[in-house]
Amino acid sequence: MTNDPLTTPAIALGTWAWGDSGEAGDGYFGSRLTESGLREVAEKAMAGGLTLWDTATVYGMGRSEKALARALRGFDRSSYQLSTKFTPQIVGDGDDPVADALEQSLANLGTDYIDLYWIHNPADVERWTPGLIPLLESGKVRHVGVSNHDVEQIQRADAILGEAGYRVEAVQNHYSLLYRSSELGGVLDHCRENGVRFFSYMVLEQGALTGRYGPKNPMPAGSSRAEAYNHVLPRLQALTDRLAALGQEQDTSAADVATAWAIAKGTTPIIGVTKPGYVDGLVRAQGVELTGEDMTELEALAEATGVDTRGSWEHEMQ
């Protein structure tokens, strides 16, 4: 960890989908991706001041990290921030799996340091958190965070790091209109009270809250997200219709309003981007204004859906 506090743009760019093969209908998201298209995304994002890129080795088992490195080739390393993750569930047999995983990520990303490095899942806080300390001491990692951790796990990780003079500077959990476990379980309050930045992922629920998908236009057949969301799309219609209506009032989209909701809740949303046009929406989202009544109405509509989008890798924060 550097002596400088962690500072980031209002929105981070997610590259989970970049780990797919690029063929339509194949992989978790089933998006059609090309190297030239992702390069265009990177150029537009960087020009718009969106300079924090979030990935993980487990996204396509290195494919996302490598695709991101290609997309950012030629940009000065100091002009952007890289966020990637150590996932305990895929560790190798080496003496220092955390360091080994970091070296693989550094190679995949074509860099000699990571701005923000995460313990991806709390498989064993006592075992994995200490492995971050030498990485911070070496300068190969500038800041550290934990993902999918509850308050007790965050506090324990912070205590372990604190013994060496470091701290958990960021938390990254699933958080959206449809899934507010981190709010109900006190994680957001903990972050506010301790000056820890909270990054919200799956804010758009893999596209389900963008208004682009519905019963007549389901998610790509064969993709994992289609299996997870297509059957609940009819129940989301009232919510996505209201998001779209609020967006129309401010000349923007349903997706941008859902993103603005996450910002208004005091979080830094990580929004997946696979097309250059999505970047325009993220720029607009930062200017969307939602009243207290808007926020309350959206949250009530979300609760009324009865949809639970907790992932198989997650545990309840309460």
C-alpha positions as CSV (number, residue, x, y, z in Angstrom):
1,M,0.0,0.0,0.0
2,T,1.3,3.4,-0.9
3,N,1.1,6.4,1.5
4,D,-1.4,7.9,-0.9
5,P,-5.1,7.2,-0.2
6,L,-7.0,5.1,-2.8
7,T,-8.6,7.5,-5.3
8,T,-10.7,6.3,-8.2
9,P,-13.2,7.6,-10.8
10,A,-16.9,7.5,-9.8
11,I,-17.4,4.4,-12.0
12,A,-15.1,1.5,-12.6
13,L,-15.1,-0.6,-15.8
14,G,-15.8,-4.3,-15.5
15,T,-14.3,-6.9,-17.8
16,W,-15.8,-10.1,-16.5
17,A,-17.4,-10.6,-19.9
18,W,-14.1,-10.2,-21.6
19,G,-13.2,-13.6,-20.3
20,D,-15.7,-15.2,-22.7
21,S,-14.4,-16.7,-26.0
22,G,-15.9,-13.9,-28.1
23,E,-18.4,-16.2,-29.8
24,A,-22.0,-15.3,-29.5
25,G,-23.8,-17.6,-27.0
26,D,-20.6,-19.1,-25.7
27,G,-19.4,-18.5,-22.1
28,Y,-20.9,-16.8,-19.1
29,F,-22.3,-13.8,-20.9
30,G,-22.6,-15.0,-24.4
31,S,-21.5,-11.7,-25.9
32,R,-19.8,-11.4,-29.3
33,L,-16.4,-9.8,-28.7
34,T,-13.6,-8.8,-30.9
35,E,-10.1,-7.4,-30.1
36,S,-10.8,-4.3,-32.3
37,G,-14.1,-3.7,-30.6
38,L,-12.6,-3.9,-27.1
39,R,-9.8,-1.6,-28.1
40,E,-12.4,0.9,-29.2
41,V,-14.1,0.5,-25.8
42,A,-10.8,1.3,-24.1
43,E,-10.1,4.3,-26.2
44,K,-13.5,5.8,-25.6
45,A,-13.4,5.1,-21.9
46,M,-10.0,6.6,-21.4
47,A,-11.0,9.7,-23.3
48,G,-14.0,10.0,-21.0
49,G,-12.0,9.8,-17.8
50,L,-13.1,6.2,-17.0
51,T,-9.7,4.9,-16.1
52,L,-10.2,2.1,-13.5
53,W,-10.4,-1.4,-15.0
54,D,-11.5,-4.3,-13.0
55,T,-10.7,-7.9,-13.9
56,A,-9.7,-11.2,-12.3
57,T,-7.6,-14.2,-13.3
58,V,-10.7,-16.4,-12.9
59,Y,-12.5,-14.5,-15.6
60,G,-11.9,-16.9,-18.5
61,M,-8.9,-18.3,-16.6
62,G,-6.7,-15.4,-17.7
63,R,-8.5,-14.5,-20.9
64,S,-10.0,-11.3,-19.5
65,E,-6.7,-10.1,-18.1
66,K,-4.9,-10.7,-21.5
67,A,-7.7,-9.1,-23.5
68,L,-7.6,-6.1,-21.2
69,A,-3.8,-5.8,-21.7
70,R,-4.2,-5.8,-25.4
71,A,-6.9,-3.2,-25.3
72,L,-4.8,-0.8,-23.2
73,R,-1.6,-1.3,-25.2
74,G,0.0,2.0,-25.9
75,F,-1.6,3.9,-23.1
76,D,0.9,5.2,-20.5
77,R,0.7,3.0,-17.4
78,S,0.2,5.9,-15.1
79,S,-2.9,7.0,-17.0
80,Y,-5.1,4.1,-15.8
81,Q,-5.6,1.8,-12.8
82,L,-5.7,-2.0,-12.8
83,S,-7.8,-3.9,-10.3
84,T,-7.5,-7.7,-10.3
85,K,-8.1,-10.6,-7.9
86,F,-6.7,-13.6,-6.1
87,T,-9.3,-16.4,-6.1
88,P,-8.6,-19.0,-3.4
89,Q,-10.7,-21.6,-5.1
90,I,-8.3,-21.9,-8.1
91,V,-4.9,-21.8,-6.2
92,G,-2.0,-24.0,-7.3
93,D,0.3,-26.2,-5.1
94,G,3.1,-23.7,-4.7
95,D,4.6,-22.5,-1.4
96,D,3.0,-19.1,-1.8
97,P,-0.2,-19.3,-3.9
98,V,-1.1,-15.6,-3.4
99,A,2.3,-14.4,-4.7
100,D,2.2,-17.0,-7.5
101,A,-1.3,-15.8,-8.6
102,L,-0.1,-12.2,-8.6
103,E,2.8,-13.0,-10.8
104,Q,0.5,-14.7,-13.3
105,S,-1.8,-11.6,-13.3
106,L,1.2,-9.3,-13.8
107,A,2.3,-11.4,-16.8
108,N,-1.3,-11.5,-18.2
109,L,-1.7,-7.8,-17.8
110,G,1.8,-6.8,-19.0
111,T,2.6,-4.7,-16.0
112,D,4.9,-4.7,-13.0
113,Y,2.3,-3.5,-10.4
114,I,-1.4,-3.7,-9.6
115,D,-3.2,-0.7,-8.3
116,L,-5.8,-2.6,-6.4
117,Y,-5.5,-6.3,-5.5
118,W,-8.3,-8.3,-4.0
119,I,-8.9,-11.5,-2.0
120,H,-11.8,-12.6,-4.2
121,N,-13.7,-14.9,-1.9
122,P,-13.5,-15.5,1.9
123,A,-12.6,-19.2,1.7
124,D,-10.3,-18.8,4.7
125,V,-9.6,-15.2,5.9
126,E,-6.9,-16.3,8.3
127,R,-5.0,-18.3,5.7
128,W,-5.1,-15.9,2.7
129,T,-5.1,-12.4,4.0
130,P,-1.5,-12.5,5.4
131,G,-0.3,-13.3,1.8
132,L,-1.1,-9.7,0.8
133,I,1.4,-8.2,3.2
134,P,4.6,-9.0,1.3
135,L,3.0,-8.0,-1.9
136,L,2.3,-4.5,-0.4
137,E,5.8,-4.4,1.0
138,S,7.3,-5.2,-2.4
139,G,5.4,-2.4,-4.2
140,K,3.9,-4.9,-6.7
141,V,0.5,-4.1,-5.1
142,R,-0.4,-0.5,-4.3
143,H,-3.7,-1.1,-2.4
144,V,-5.7,-4.1,-1.2
145,G,-9.3,-5.0,-0.8
146,V,-11.6,-7.9,-0.1
147,S,-14.5,-9.2,-2.2
148,N,-17.7,-11.1,-1.2
149,H,-16.8,-10.7,2.5
150,D,-19.2,-9.9,5.3
151,V,-18.6,-7.4,8.1
152,E,-16.9,-9.9,10.5
153,Q,-14.6,-11.2,7.7
154,I,-13.7,-7.6,6.7
155,Q,-12.9,-6.7,10.3
156,R,-10.7,-9.8,10.7
157,A,-8.9,-9.2,7.4
158,D,-8.3,-5.6,8.5
159,A,-6.9,-6.7,11.8
160,I,-4.5,-9.1,10.2
161,L,-3.3,-6.4,7.8
162,G,-3.2,-3.8,10.6
163,E,-0.5,-5.8,12.4
164,A,1.8,-4.9,9.6
165,G,0.7,-1.3,9.2
166,Y,-1.7,-1.8,6.3
167,R,-5.5,-2.0,6.0
168,V,-8.4,-3.1,3.9
169,E,-9.0,-0.1,1.7
170,A,-11.9,-1.4,-0.4
171,V,-14.7,-3.9,-0.4
172,Q,-16.3,-5.3,-3.6
173,N,-19.6,-7.1,-3.2
174,H,-22.6,-7.8,-5.4
175,Y,-25.0,-4.9,-4.9
176,S,-28.0,-3.8,-7.0
177,L,-31.6,-2.8,-6.8
178,L,-32.4,-6.6,-6.8
179,Y,-29.7,-7.6,-4.3
180,R,-29.0,-5.4,-1.3
181,S,-27.5,-7.9,1.1
182,S,-24.5,-5.8,1.8
183,E,-26.7,-2.9,2.8
184,L,-29.0,-5.0,5.0
185,G,-26.0,-6.8,6.6
186,G,-24.2,-3.6,7.6
187,V,-21.3,-3.8,5.1
188,L,-22.1,-0.4,3.6
189,D,-22.4,1.2,7.0
190,H,-19.1,-0.4,8.0
191,C,-17.4,1.1,4.9
192,R,-18.9,4.6,5.5
193,E,-17.8,4.6,9.1
194,N,-14.3,3.4,8.4
195,G,-13.5,5.3,5.2
196,V,-13.4,2.2,3.1
197,R,-14.5,2.5,-0.5
198,F,-17.4,0.1,-1.4
199,F,-17.4,-1.2,-5.0
200,S,-20.7,-2.6,-6.2
201,Y,-20.7,-5.2,-8.9
202,M,-23.6,-6.7,-10.9
203,V,-25.3,-3.4,-10.5
204,L,-27.1,-4.1,-13.8
205,E,-27.6,-7.8,-13.0
206,Q,-25.7,-8.8,-16.1
207,G,-28.1,-6.8,-18.3
208,A,-31.4,-7.7,-16.7
209,L,-31.8,-4.1,-15.4
210,T,-30.8,-2.4,-18.6
211,G,-34.2,-2.6,-20.3
212,R,-32.5,-4.3,-23.3
213,Y,-33.9,-7.7,-22.4
214,G,-37.4,-9.0,-21.8
215,P,-39.7,-11.9,-22.5
216,K,-39.6,-11.1,-26.2
217,N,-35.9,-10.4,-26.3
218,P,-34.2,-12.8,-23.9
219,M,-30.5,-13.1,-23.1
220,P,-28.3,-15.0,-25.5
221,A,-29.2,-18.7,-25.6
222,G,-26.6,-21.0,-24.2
223,S,-25.0,-18.4,-21.9
224,S,-24.9,-18.8,-18.1
225,R,-26.7,-15.5,-17.6
226,A,-29.6,-16.7,-19.8
227,E,-30.1,-19.6,-17.5
228,A,-30.0,-17.4,-14.5
229,Y,-32.2,-14.5,-15.7
230,N,-34.4,-15.3,-18.6
231,H,-37.1,-17.0,-16.5
232,V,-37.4,-13.9,-14.3
233,L,-37.5,-11.2,-16.9
234,P,-41.3,-11.0,-16.9
235,R,-41.2,-10.2,-13.2
236,L,-38.8,-7.3,-13.8
237,Q,-40.9,-5.5,-16.3
238,A,-42.5,-2.9,-14.0
239,L,-39.0,-2.1,-12.5
240,T,-37.3,-1.8,-15.9
241,D,-40.2,0.3,-17.3
242,R,-39.8,2.7,-14.4
243,L,-36.1,2.9,-14.8
244,A,-36.6,3.7,-18.5
245,A,-39.2,6.3,-17.7
246,L,-36.9,8.1,-15.3
247,G,-34.2,7.9,-17.9
248,Q,-36.3,9.4,-20.6
249,E,-37.0,12.4,-18.3
250,Q,-33.2,13.1,-18.3
251,D,-32.5,12.0,-21.9
252,T,-30.7,8.8,-20.8
253,S,-31.4,5.0,-20.4
254,A,-32.7,2.6,-17.8
255,A,-29.2,1.2,-17.4
256,D,-27.9,4.7,-16.6
257,V,-30.5,5.3,-14.0
258,A,-29.7,1.9,-12.3
259,T,-26.1,3.0,-12.3
260,A,-27.0,6.4,-10.9
261,W,-28.9,4.7,-8.1
262,A,-25.8,2.8,-7.1
263,I,-23.8,6.0,-7.1
264,A,-26.5,7.8,-5.0
265,K,-26.2,5.0,-2.4
266,G,-22.5,6.0,-1.9
267,T,-20.9,3.1,-3.9
268,T,-18.6,2.9,-6.8
269,P,-20.3,0.8,-9.4
270,I,-18.3,-1.6,-11.5
271,I,-20.1,-1.7,-14.9
272,G,-19.3,-4.2,-17.5
273,V,-18.5,-2.7,-20.9
274,T,-18.4,-4.6,-24.2
275,K,-19.5,-2.0,-26.6
276,P,-18.2,1.6,-27.1
277,G,-21.8,3.0,-26.9
278,Y,-22.0,1.8,-23.3
279,V,-19.3,4.2,-22.3
280,D,-21.5,7.2,-23.3
281,G,-24.1,5.9,-20.9
282,L,-21.6,5.8,-18.0
283,V,-20.6,9.3,-18.6
284,R,-24.3,10.3,-18.6
285,A,-25.1,8.3,-15.5
286,Q,-22.8,10.5,-13.4
287,G,-25.1,13.4,-14.1
288,V,-28.4,11.7,-13.5
289,E,-30.3,13.2,-10.5
290,L,-32.6,11.0,-8.5
291,T,-34.8,12.4,-5.7
292,G,-35.5,10.6,-2.5
293,E,-38.9,9.7,-3.8
294,D,-37.3,8.2,-6.9
295,M,-35.0,6.1,-4.8
296,T,-37.7,4.8,-2.6
297,E,-40.0,4.0,-5.5
298,L,-37.3,2.0,-7.3
299,E,-36.4,0.1,-4.2
300,A,-40.1,-0.8,-3.6
301,L,-40.5,-1.9,-7.2
302,A,-37.4,-4.1,-6.9
303,E,-38.6,-5.7,-3.7
304,A,-42.0,-6.3,-5.2
305,T,-40.4,-8.5,-7.9
306,G,-39.5,-11.2,-5.3
307,V,-36.4,-12.0,-7.4
308,D,-33.3,-13.2,-5.5
309,T,-30.2,-12.8,-7.7
310,R,-27.6,-14.1,-5.2
311,G,-24.9,-15.9,-7.0
312,S,-23.8,-19.5,-6.3
313,W,-20.5,-18.2,-5.0
314,E,-22.0,-15.8,-2.5
315,H,-23.2,-16.1,1.1
316,E,-25.7,-13.8,2.8
317,M,-24.2,-10.8,4.5
318,Q,-26.7,-10.8,7.3
